[in-house]
Amino acid sequence: MRRTFLALTIAATCGAALPAMADDTTQDATAPTVDAKEASGKSRKNAEKLDGIVVNAVPLGQNADQIVAPVAVLAGSALDDAKGVSLGETVSSIPGVQSSALGTAVGRPVIRGLDGPRVAVLENGLSSQDVSNVSQDHAVTLEPFLADQIEVLKGPATLLYGSGAIGGVVNVVDGRVPEKAPDNGFAGRAEVRHDSVSDGHTGLLRLDAGNDTFAIHVDGMRRDNEDYDIPGGTLANSAVKTTSGSVGASLLGSWGYVGLSVSRFMDLYGSPAEPGDPAEGEDPVHIKMAQTNYTLKGGLVQPVDGISKVEFSLGHGAYQHVEFEGDVPGTTFSTDSNQGRLVVTHDPLGGWEGAFGVQTQHRQFSAVGEETFVPPTVTDGVGVFLTEQREFGPVKVELGARHDKQSVDPENGPKRDFSPNSFSAGIAWRFAEQWHVSLNLDHAERAPSEEELFANGPHAASNTFEIGSDLGKEKSNQAELGLHFHGDAVEGKVAVYYNKYKNFIYLADTGDVEDDLPVRIWSQNDATFRGAEAEATFHLSKGPSGNWDLRVFGDTVRATLADGGGNVPRIPAGRIGSTLSWSADSLRASLGAVRYMKQDKIAAFETDTAGYTLVNAHFAWTFVNDDRSQWEAFVDGNNLTNQTARPATSLFKDVAPLPGRNVSVGVRAYF
């Protein structure tokens, strides 16, 4: 960690003092600043005229640089260049964020070393309601290629989203319920691409239309990737086929909007961890997944005196996935869920601006089959929250509190009740025109998840015999100090954080063996997470020959258990990287590399992870750009030096490395 922290310090201080991400967003110099509520279906050219990126996951309609808590946003060309098969792969370019991985089909975001039930994955503010938090071989049911923008709240976000966000939030904004009509009555985008590493094909289409009183949205995406290449061969059983689409419509007016959407997500992918062995008569394992979501969403402007806005969302989801061995169905995972969210923003009161709200959930979970290790469970929860902010000259203060009630009721077992509480305080001081310093203090609590409480049986995905325990609430106290710089030549940010957990929940190895599997028990112990992140963008030159920009970034995290418990498992390796970007008129290009350090600070029975360097490049040519449309041809290169990459965050790193050299070619259009 000392070596990586030194590298971060150099990256953050070289050339111009202490920099940070422009507008606290992850974008390259050519990326537009897109307000997703304004840019639904708009061409990139029109989107560039907007003032800034509104972070939908946070109340009050604030841009990223107005929020004291740590926030990052992928939008515009930065999102286009970063899009991957999984959500985790897509957001892994953000400092402090990496991905768990099983091939390319499965990748859940890991934020500052935390993942699974500690990181909330949302679509337009509502939970994805899949079972990706139960096991690392389960995919997220959100499609990055259909996103307008992707928002990441780093650090505890329990205040806004409850117990499952103690490690952070990833919110995919896709505009499936229209909040306004396109400016010219019609807009859309389309893309087709081919990936060499998997002989894969992806295509998508999105259309938005409407007027002052009505708007409609339609989108669809299809992906068909074969087994992908790795250095020295092909990774067996790594193919993925995805189909996703939705239809939504809204009534609009000066009073606000109200709308409904229906979406469908279907996935069929193999498990590289279980490729089968024909010689032994073992069939490969693949997962067939389907989810249907219904969403009712609305926003009312100034409905009564003193209330500036009321926003509500109601969601119903039906999810199922079946794990097949060859053609024989095995374990079936299902969820049936209802959730609701209401946020009320009040008019300024005594100089304070803020919002209060309520969030509810009801989820029925079941797993039926030979490898079932968690009983059918019903989870109910309700939470109320309040967030306020005020500016005192150059100082901005943010305060918040939340209280939840949650029950977890297993079949043929005792019901468990929890009452998590969360509090937050943040302060930002702009002590000079281009500088500000921020301090965030958070207390967050998490109720244990179903598998942590009630697991009892073989879990093939993790190659363990898991046993749940009578666990209490997990409690976190975090402090983060950040320094920001916004100048004409340099923009950047550096942050350090310290997170002390009481009763941290983790899988402890007992040394026993059951059914030829190591027995591990969900246990609790105090734990400490500490880390640092830095990012800087240097605007090197701007002129007739084009604009040149250099981005450097790095991150590191260290996590240990108390009382000689050793290291927390699957902690991300430290990274440091840079990207040189150029843009001129109709062309843009970039070349970058990221060095992942060796990870040898590992838990018992884990293996070391060797360091590796990923070299990436992007080139795009806008060959049509008029008032009606914008067409762009692109070539993207990933892992160009064909390195063997095994991420330390992956449970399957030893059997399923990341893809080798990949060249993607395609065309995208905005109209």
URVENWO-V641204 format. One record per residue. N is the residue number from 0. RES is the residue in one letter. NEAR is the number of other C-alpha atoms within 12 Angstrom. Layout:
n=N res=RES near=NEAR
n=N res=RES near=NEAR
//
This chain:
n=0 res=M near=27
n=1 res=R near=17
n=2 res=R near=20
n=3 res=T near=30
n=4 res=F near=30
n=5 res=L near=22
n=6 res=A near=28
n=7 res=L near=37
n=8 res=T near=31
n=9 res=I near=26
n=10 res=A near=36
n=11 res=A near=42
n=12 res=T near=29
n=13 res=C near=24
n=14 res=G near=21
n=15 res=A near=24
n=16 res=A near=27
n=17 res=L near=34
n=18 res=P near=44
n=19 res=A near=45
n=20 res=M near=44
n=21 res=A near=40
n=22 res=D near=42
n=23 res=D near=45
n=24 res=T near=46
n=25 res=T near=49
n=26 res=Q near=41
n=27 res=D near=47
n=28 res=A near=41
n=29 res=T near=33
n=30 res=A near=33
n=31 res=P near=36
n=32 res=T near=40
n=33 res=V near=41
n=34 res=D near=38
n=35 res=A near=43
n=36 res=K near=31
n=37 res=E near=34
n=38 res=A near=43
n=39 res=S near=45
n=40 res=G near=49
n=41 res=K near=42
n=42 res=S near=41
n=43 res=R near=42
n=44 res=K near=31
n=45 res=N near=30
n=46 res=A near=32
n=47 res=E near=24
n=48 res=K near=18
n=49 res=L near=23
n=50 res=D near=20
n=51 res=G near=30
n=52 res=I near=44
n=53 res=V near=37
n=54 res=V near=42
n=55 res=N near=41
n=56 res=A near=43
n=57 res=V near=38
n=58 res=P near=37
n=59 res=L near=31
n=60 res=G near=27
n=61 res=Q near=24
n=62 res=N near=31
n=63 res=A near=36
n=64 res=D near=34
n=65 res=Q near=35
n=66 res=I near=37
n=67 res=V near=42
n=68 res=A near=44
n=69 res=P near=51
n=70 res=V near=44
n=71 res=A near=48
n=72 res=V near=52
n=73 res=L near=49
n=74 res=A near=46
n=75 res=G near=41
n=76 res=S near=36
n=77 res=A near=34
n=78 res=L near=38
n=79 res=D near=39
n=80 res=D near=40
n=81 res=A near=36
n=82 res=K near=33
n=83 res=G near=36
n=84 res=V near=44
n=85 res=S near=36
n=86 res=L near=46
n=87 res=G near=46
n=88 res=E near=37
n=89 res=T near=43
n=90 res=V near=46
n=91 res=S near=39
n=92 res=S near=45
n=93 res=I near=47
n=94 res=P near=51
n=95 res=G near=46
n=96 res=V near=49
n=97 res=Q near=42
n=98 res=S near=49
n=99 res=S near=47
n=100 res=A near=48
n=101 res=L near=46
n=102 res=G near=53
n=103 res=T near=48
n=104 res=A near=51
n=105 res=V near=46
n=106 res=G near=43
n=107 res=R near=52
n=108 res=P near=49
n=109 res=V near=49
n=110 res=I near=48
n=111 res=R near=46
n=112 res=G near=44
n=113 res=L near=42
n=114 res=D near=41
n=115 res=G near=43
n=116 res=P near=39
n=117 res=R near=43
n=118 res=V near=41
n=119 res=A near=46
n=120 res=V near=48
n=121 res=L near=38
n=122 res=E near=39
n=123 res=N near=41
n=124 res=G near=40
n=125 res=L near=41
n=126 res=S near=44
n=127 res=S near=43
n=128 res=Q near=42
n=129 res=D near=43
n=130 res=V near=44
n=131 res=S near=40
n=132 res=N near=35
n=133 res=V near=37
n=134 res=S near=37
n=135 res=Q near=37
n=136 res=D near=40
n=137 res=H near=39
n=138 res=A near=51
n=139 res=V near=48
n=140 res=T near=45
n=141 res=L near=49
n=142 res=E near=47
n=143 res=P near=39
n=144 res=F near=44
n=145 res=L near=45
n=146 res=A near=43
n=147 res=D near=47
n=148 res=Q near=50
n=149 res=I near=52
n=150 res=E near=47
n=151 res=V near=51
n=152 res=L near=47
n=153 res=K near=44
n=154 res=G near=48
n=155 res=P near=49
n=156 res=A near=47
n=157 res=T near=44
n=158 res=L near=48
n=159 res=L near=44
n=160 res=Y near=53
n=161 res=G near=46
n=162 res=S near=46
n=163 res=G near=42
n=164 res=A near=39
n=165 res=I near=48
n=166 res=G near=45
n=167 res=G near=43
n=168 res=V near=51
n=169 res=V near=54
n=170 res=N near=42
n=171 res=V near=42
n=172 res=V near=41
n=173 res=D near=44
n=174 res=G near=47
n=175 res=R near=43
n=176 res=V near=43
n=177 res=P near=46
n=178 res=E near=47
n=179 res=K near=42
n=180 res=A near=36
n=181 res=P near=33
n=182 res=D near=24
n=183 res=N near=20
n=184 res=G near=24
n=185 res=F near=29
n=186 res=A near=38
n=187 res=G near=38
n=188 res=R near=37
n=189 res=A near=34
n=190 res=E near=32
n=191 res=V near=28
n=192 res=R near=33
n=193 res=H near=26
n=194 res=D near=33
n=195 res=S near=28
n=196 res=V near=34
n=197 res=S near=36
n=198 res=D near=23
n=199 res=G near=31
n=200 res=H near=28
n=201 res=T near=37
n=202 res=G near=31
n=203 res=L near=33
n=204 res=L near=29
n=205 res=R near=38
n=206 res=L near=37
n=207 res=D near=41
n=208 res=A near=32
n=209 res=G near=29
n=210 res=N near=23
n=211 res=D near=23
n=212 res=T near=24
n=213 res=F near=29
n=214 res=A near=37
n=215 res=I near=39
n=216 res=H near=39
n=217 res=V near=36
n=218 res=D near=40
n=219 res=G near=32
n=220 res=M near=35
n=221 res=R near=31
n=222 res=R near=37
n=223 res=D near=28
n=224 res=N near=33
n=225 res=E near=31
n=226 res=D near=33
n=227 res=Y near=34
n=228 res=D near=34
n=229 res=I near=31
n=230 res=P near=23
n=231 res=G near=14
n=232 res=G near=17
n=233 res=T near=26
n=234 res=L near=31
n=235 res=A near=30
n=236 res=N near=35
n=237 res=S near=41
n=238 res=A near=38
n=239 res=V near=38
n=240 res=K near=32
n=241 res=T near=41
n=242 res=T near=34
n=243 res=S near=36
n=244 res=G near=36
n=245 res=S near=37
n=246 res=V near=31
n=247 res=G near=35
n=248 res=A near=34
n=249 res=S near=34
n=250 res=L near=29
n=251 res=L near=26
n=252 res=G near=22
n=253 res=S near=17
n=254 res=W near=21
n=255 res=G near=28
n=256 res=Y near=31
n=257 res=V near=33
n=258 res=G near=35
n=259 res=L near=32
n=260 res=S near=36
n=261 res=V near=29
n=262 res=S near=39
n=263 res=R near=33
n=264 res=F near=37
n=265 res=M near=34
n=266 res=D near=38
n=267 res=L near=34
n=268 res=Y near=42
n=269 res=G near=41
n=270 res=S near=40
n=271 res=P near=36
n=272 res=A near=33
n=273 res=E near=32
n=274 res=P near=29
n=275 res=G near=21
n=276 res=D near=16
n=277 res=P near=10
n=278 res=A near=7
n=279 res=E near=9
n=280 res=G near=11
n=281 res=E near=16
n=282 res=D near=22
n=283 res=P near=28
n=284 res=V near=33
n=285 res=H near=38
n=286 res=I near=40
n=287 res=K near=36
n=288 res=M near=37
n=289 res=A near=35
n=290 res=Q near=37
n=291 res=T near=31
n=292 res=N near=39
n=293 res=Y near=34
n=294 res=T near=39
n=295 res=L near=35
n=296 res=K near=37
n=297 res=G near=34
n=298 res=G near=33
n=299 res=L near=27
n=300 res=V near=24
n=301 res=Q near=19
n=302 res=P near=19
n=303 res=V near=15
n=304 res=D near=12
n=305 res=G near=18
n=306 res=I near=23
n=307 res=S near=27
n=308 res=K near=30
n=309 res=V near=32
n=310 res=E near=38
n=311 res=F near=32
n=312 res=S near=34
n=313 res=L near=32
n=314 res=G near=37
n=315 res=H near=33
n=316 res=G near=37
n=317 res=A near=32
n=318 res=Y near=38
n=319 res=Q near=36
n=320 res=H near=37
n=321 res=V near=36
n=322 res=E near=37
n=323 res=F near=30
n=324 res=E near=26
n=325 res=G near=24
n=326 res=D near=15
n=327 res=V near=19
n=328 res=P near=22
n=329 res=G near=23
n=330 res=T near=29
n=331 res=T near=30
n=332 res=F near=39
n=333 res=S near=36
n=334 res=T near=34
n=335 res=D near=30
n=336 res=S near=36
n=337 res=N near=33
n=338 res=Q near=37
n=339 res=G near=34
n=340 res=R near=36
n=341 res=L near=34
n=342 res=V near=37
n=343 res=V near=34
n=344 res=T near=36
n=345 res=H near=31
n=346 res=D near=24
n=347 res=P near=19
n=348 res=L near=16
n=349 res=G near=13
n=350 res=G near=16
n=351 res=W near=21
n=352 res=E near=30
n=353 res=G near=34
n=354 res=A near=37
n=355 res=F near=34
n=356 res=G near=35
n=357 res=V near=32
n=358 res=Q near=39
n=359 res=T near=34
n=360 res=Q near=35
n=361 res=H near=28
n=362 res=R near=35
n=363 res=Q near=33
n=364 res=F near=36
n=365 res=S near=34
n=366 res=A near=32
n=367 res=V near=23
n=368 res=G near=24
n=369 res=E near=21
n=370 res=E near=30
n=371 res=T near=29
n=372 res=F near=34
n=373 res=V near=39
n=374 res=P near=32
n=375 res=P near=29
n=376 res=T near=35
n=377 res=V near=32
n=378 res=T near=34
n=379 res=D near=32
n=380 res=G near=34
n=381 res=V near=31
n=382 res=G near=35
n=383 res=V near=33
n=384 res=F near=36
n=385 res=L near=34
n=386 res=T near=35
n=387 res=E near=37
n=388 res=Q near=34
n=389 res=R near=26
n=390 res=E near=24
n=391 res=F near=16
n=392 res=G near=12
n=393 res=P near=19
n=394 res=V near=22
n=395 res=K near=30
n=396 res=V near=32
n=397 res=E near=35
n=398 res=L near=35
n=399 res=G near=34
n=400 res=A near=32
n=401 res=R near=34
n=402 res=H near=33
n=403 res=D near=35
n=404 res=K near=27
n=405 res=Q near=33
n=406 res=S near=30
n=407 res=V near=33
n=408 res=D near=28
n=409 res=P near=28
n=410 res=E near=20
n=411 res=N near=12
n=412 res=G near=18
n=413 res=P near=16
n=414 res=K near=20
n=415 res=R near=29
n=416 res=D near=27
n=417 res=F near=28
n=418 res=S near=29
n=419 res=P near=37
n=420 res=N near=36
n=421 res=S near=40
n=422 res=F near=34
n=423 res=S near=38
n=424 res=A near=32
n=425 res=G near=33
n=426 res=I near=34
n=427 res=A near=36
n=428 res=W near=28
n=429 res=R near=25
n=430 res=F near=17
n=431 res=A near=16
n=432 res=E near=14
n=433 res=Q near=26
n=434 res=W near=26
n=435 res=H near=32
n=436 res=V near=35
n=437 res=S near=36
n=438 res=L near=32
n=439 res=N near=38
n=440 res=L near=34
n=441 res=D near=41
n=442 res=H near=36
n=443 res=A near=44
n=444 res=E near=44
n=445 res=R near=44
n=446 res=A near=42
n=447 res=P near=42
n=448 res=S near=42
n=449 res=E near=43
n=450 res=E near=42
n=451 res=E near=38
n=452 res=L near=38
n=453 res=F near=33
n=454 res=A near=35
n=455 res=N near=25
n=456 res=G near=30
n=457 res=P near=30
n=458 res=H near=32
n=459 res=A near=29
n=460 res=A near=30
n=461 res=S near=28
n=462 res=N near=25
n=463 res=T near=33
n=464 res=F near=34
n=465 res=E near=39
n=466 res=I near=33
n=467 res=G near=31
n=468 res=S near=25
n=469 res=D near=25
n=470 res=L near=28
n=471 res=G near=27
n=472 res=K near=33
n=473 res=E near=37
n=474 res=K near=36
n=475 res=S near=39
n=476 res=N near=35
n=477 res=Q near=37
n=478 res=A near=33
n=479 res=E near=35
n=480 res=L near=33
n=481 res=G near=38
n=482 res=L near=40
n=483 res=H near=42
n=484 res=F near=39
n=485 res=H near=31
n=486 res=G near=26
n=487 res=D near=19
n=488 res=A near=27
n=489 res=V near=35
n=490 res=E near=44
n=491 res=G near=48
n=492 res=K near=50
n=493 res=V near=43
n=494 res=A near=45
n=495 res=V near=36
n=496 res=Y near=35
n=497 res=Y near=28
n=498 res=N near=37
n=499 res=K near=32
n=500 res=Y near=35
n=501 res=K near=25
n=502 res=N near=26
n=503 res=F near=38
n=504 res=I near=38
n=505 res=Y near=40
n=506 res=L near=34
n=507 res=A near=33
n=508 res=D near=24
n=509 res=T near=20
n=510 res=G near=16
n=511 res=D near=17
n=512 res=V near=18
n=513 res=E near=19
n=514 res=D near=16
n=515 res=D near=15
n=516 res=L near=21
n=517 res=P near=25
n=518 res=V near=27
n=519 res=R near=31
n=520 res=I near=31
n=521 res=W near=32
n=522 res=S near=29
n=523 res=Q near=30
n=524 res=N near=29
n=525 res=D near=29
n=526 res=A near=32
n=527 res=T near=32
n=528 res=F near=37
n=529 res=R near=33
n=530 res=G near=40
n=531 res=A near=43
n=532 res=E near=47
n=533 res=A near=49
n=534 res=E near=51
n=535 res=A near=52
n=536 res=T near=46
n=537 res=F near=40
n=538 res=H near=33
n=539 res=L near=22
n=540 res=S near=21
n=541 res=K near=18
n=542 res=G near=13
n=543 res=P near=11
n=544 res=S near=14
n=545 res=G near=21
n=546 res=N near=26
n=547 res=W near=28
n=548 res=D near=33
n=549 res=L near=34
n=550 res=R near=44
n=551 res=V near=46
n=552 res=F near=47
n=553 res=G near=49
n=554 res=D near=48
n=555 res=T near=43
n=556 res=V near=44
n=557 res=R near=39
n=558 res=A near=34
n=559 res=T near=31
n=560 res=L near=30
n=561 res=A near=20
n=562 res=D near=12
n=563 res=G near=13
n=564 res=G near=24
n=565 res=G near=23
n=566 res=N near=32
n=567 res=V near=37
n=568 res=P near=35
n=569 res=R near=42
n=570 res=I near=43
n=571 res=P near=47
n=572 res=A near=45
n=573 res=G near=46
n=574 res=R near=45
n=575 res=I near=41
n=576 res=G near=38
n=577 res=S near=34
n=578 res=T near=35
n=579 res=L near=30
n=580 res=S near=37
n=581 res=W near=34
n=582 res=S near=30
n=583 res=A near=23
n=584 res=D near=19
n=585 res=S near=24
n=586 res=L near=26
n=587 res=R near=35
n=588 res=A near=35
n=589 res=S near=34
n=590 res=L near=30
n=591 res=G near=33
n=592 res=A near=31
n=593 res=V near=35
n=594 res=R near=31
n=595 res=Y near=31
n=596 res=M near=35
n=597 res=K near=27
n=598 res=Q near=31
n=599 res=D near=25
n=600 res=K near=28
n=601 res=I near=26
n=602 res=A near=26
n=603 res=A near=23
n=604 res=F near=22
n=605 res=E near=25
n=606 res=T near=24
n=607 res=D near=26
n=608 res=T near=30
n=609 res=A near=24
n=610 res=G near=24
n=611 res=Y near=29
n=612 res=T near=29
n=613 res=L near=35
n=614 res=V near=30
n=615 res=N near=35
n=616 res=A near=32
n=617 res=H near=37
n=618 res=F near=31
n=619 res=A near=32
n=620 res=W near=26
n=621 res=T near=26
n=622 res=F near=19
n=623 res=V near=22
n=624 res=N near=21
n=625 res=D near=17
n=626 res=D near=16
n=627 res=R near=22
n=628 res=S near=25
n=629 res=Q near=29
n=630 res=W near=30
n=631 res=E near=33
n=632 res=A near=29
n=633 res=F near=33
n=634 res=V near=31
n=635 res=D near=36
n=636 res=G near=33
n=637 res=N near=37
n=638 res=N near=32
n=639 res=L near=28
n=640 res=T near=24
n=641 res=N near=26
n=642 res=Q near=29
n=643 res=T near=30
n=644 res=A near=38
n=645 res=R near=39
n=646 res=P near=44
n=647 res=A near=41
n=648 res=T near=45
n=649 res=S near=44
n=650 res=L near=37
n=651 res=F near=35
n=652 res=K near=30
n=653 res=D near=24
n=654 res=V near=26
n=655 res=A near=39
n=656 res=P near=38
n=657 res=L near=44
n=658 res=P near=45
n=659 res=G near=36
n=660 res=R near=31
n=661 res=N near=33
n=662 res=V near=30
n=663 res=S near=33
n=664 res=V near=29
n=665 res=G near=30
n=666 res=V near=29
n=667 res=R near=35
n=668 res=A near=36
n=669 res=Y near=36
n=670 res=F near=36
//
